[in-house]
């Protein structure tokens, strides 16, 4: 089976959301977090979370992207347990049975989003339309072929023991005067 985990490709989520999700958390859509709020009155970081956030289940933080990952039955059961606890503690679920049913529904919905291969990224766009919250999901797949090097990759370099070139920037600036 496949589920979603939060992923952070750059630090932007730490500026966009309050709080940001931790990378690698189990994720759900999180639209239920806004049921008690008027989406049209949301501003700032809350509005960003409504429009484009996946909810990290452990931290209740938000992530712009979620990654499809392979999961076990034990992972799924643990996710439902943690989400049920969060629904009781923070979202007003009346009892454990109701919280577990709601958590099961959320996880089943997540599974329905995971039709692409593992490592595919998913983004959400949420809007308030005609009195209803609507969600659109899109997938982001790597291009076929060789994966490009990451922005910060480390390679062995031959000749590391050679002396470094010294550049005197101050001297160069003084000579231009």
N, C-alpha and C positions, 0 to 999 in steps of 0.2 A: 504494500500500500504506500501511498505518497501523502505527505502533509506539507505544511509550510513552516519555514523558519525565517525570522527576520535576518536581514543582511544590511551591512553598511558599507557602501563602496567608497564613500568619502565622508567628511565630517558634517555635511550639510544638515543631516537630521538633528544634530545636536543644537543647531541654530533655529531650525524650523519648528520643532515639536517640544512641548513641555508636558511630560518628560519624554525624552527619546527612548526607544526600546534599546535594549542591549543586543548586540549582534549574536545571532544563534539561538534566540528564544523561539519557542513554538509560537506561531502566529495564527490569528483568526481575523476575519474581516473587521470586526469591532464596531460595526454600525450600531449595535445595541447600546453602546456607550453614550449615544446621543438621543436615545428615546425620550428622556426626560427634559430635553432642551429644545428650544426653538432654533432650528438650524439657520434661519435667516438673521438671528441676533448674534450669532457667533462672530468673534473677531480675533485677529492675531493668530496666535499659535493654536488655539482651539479650532478656529476656522480651517487652518491648514490640516489639522488632524482629521477633521470631518471630511474635507475634500479629497485627501490623498493618503490617509494613513491606514496601515495594518496595525492591529493591536498585538503587542507582545504580551503573552499571557502571564508570564512570571512578574514582570515589572509594571504592567499596565501602561507601558510607554508605547510610542508610535514609531513606525518605520515606513519610509516611502516605498520600499521594495520588500518583497518576500521571495524566498527561493524554494522551489519544489525540491523536496528531499525524500529519500526512501525511509520509511518508518516501519517499526515492528508493531505487533498487537500490543505489546507492553508499553511502547511509546504512546500509542493512541489512548490506552487506558489511563496512563499517567496524565496526559494532556487533559482528558475529560475530568479527572479528579481535581487538578489544579484549577482549571477553568470553573468548575462547579464551586469550589471554595471561594474564588474571586467573585463570582456572581452573588454568593451569599454575603460576603463581607463588604462589597463595594457597590453592588447594583440592586440590592433589595429583593433578591430571590427569597420567597417566604419560608422555604424549608429545603432540606438536602435533596429530597426527591424531585422537587420542581427545578432546582439548580442543576441536577444531573441530566434531566430531560433537556433543558435549555442548552447545556454544554454539549450534549450528544448531538443536538440539532446543528450547533455551530460547527462542530468538527465534521459532521457529515457534509455540510455546505463546503467546508475547506476541501475535503476530499473531491468534491465535484469540480473544483477549480484546478485540480492537479492532473489534468489529462495529458500534459506535455511531459517530455522526458525530465529526469532529475537534472538539477542545476539550471533549469529554465527560471527566469525571473518573472515575477508578476507585479503589475502596478494596478492600482485602483483609482478610479475617479468617481467620487460620490457627489450627488447633487440632490437638492430638494425641489421636487417638481409636482405641481398639483396636489400639495399636501402630503406627498409621499417621498421617502428617501429612496433614491435609485442608485444602483451601483453598476459601473461598467469596469470590466477587467480586461487588461491587455497583457500579452506575453512578450517578453524580450528574450530572444534566443541569440546565442553567439552565431556569427557567420560560419558557414561551412569552411573547412580547411584548417590551416595552421592557426593556432591561437596567437595573437600578438603578445609581445612581452608586456609585463605589467609596468606601470609607471615607475615603480621603484623595484627593480630586479637587481640581484647581485650576481656578478660573473667573476670567474677567476681571470685575472689579467696577468699576462706574462710581462716581466720587466718591472714589477712593482718595486724592486730594490734599487732601481735607478734613481738618481737624485731628481727631485721635483724642480720644474722651472720656477724661478723666482721672478715675480713681476712687481715692480715698484710703482703702484698706482699714484701715489702722492708725487713722486718724482716726475712721472709722466705729466701729471696735471700742472706742476710747476714749470715744466719746459714749454707748455703751450701758452703761457702768459706773455 
